[in-house]
């Protein structure tokens, strides 16, 4: 009888630096990042199934990610 190894993995891709701003969570002045977050299902550690994805503003200090609407993401990416 074989064993199937499966699970989920989160991947982050930094799109753009948003400059130095105050983080609403930790209150420190940090360089916020415009980031895409994707969750994949994997089998034997090979990502196969994209399950969900978000566009977020990420604080590198505290790790809090604020989800963005498609309109907010587009405005931040262009501006």
N, C-alpha and C positions, 0 to 999 in steps of 0.2 A: 504494500500500500504506500503510495507516494504522498509527500507533503506539498501543498501549494502555499507559497508565501505571497500574501497580498496585503494591501493597505492603501493609505493615501499619503501624498506628499505635497507640501506647499512650496511654491517657487515664487520668488520676488524678482522683478526686473525694474531697475531704476531707469526712468524715462528722462527726467530733467531735474535740475536743482531749482528750487523755488526761491533761493536766496535766504538770507538770515532773517528769521522771524521769531516771534515768541510762540512757544508751544502752548496750546490751550490746556494741556494736561499737567505738565511738570512746571510750566512757568519760566523755563530757561530760554535764553536766546540761542537758537540752534539753526542750522541750515536744513530746512525741511526739503524732502524729496518727493517728487511726483513719481509714483510707483504703481506698477501693475502687479497684482497678486493673482496667481492661478493655483487651483487645487486639482491635482491629477490622481486618478486611481492607478495603482501599479500592480503588476504581477511579476514576481521574481525580480523586484527592484527596477523594472523597466516601465517608465510611464506610458500608459496606453490610453486611458480614458480621461479627457478633460471633463471635470465635474462642475466647476464653477470658477468665476473670476470676478475680481473687483478692481476698481481704479481708486487709489487712496493717496492721501497726503501722509507721509510717514515721518515720525520724529526719530532720529537716530539715537537720541539720549534715553528716552523712556520706552520706545518701541510702539507707541500708540499710533494706530492707523485710522484716520478719519475717512470714511467712505465718501466718494464724490458722485454726483449725478453725471450723466453723460454731458450735459451742458457745461457744468463746472469744469469737468476734465478737459473738454475741448477749449474752453476759454483759457485755462491755465497752461495748456500745451502750446497754444498759439502765442500767448502773451509773454 
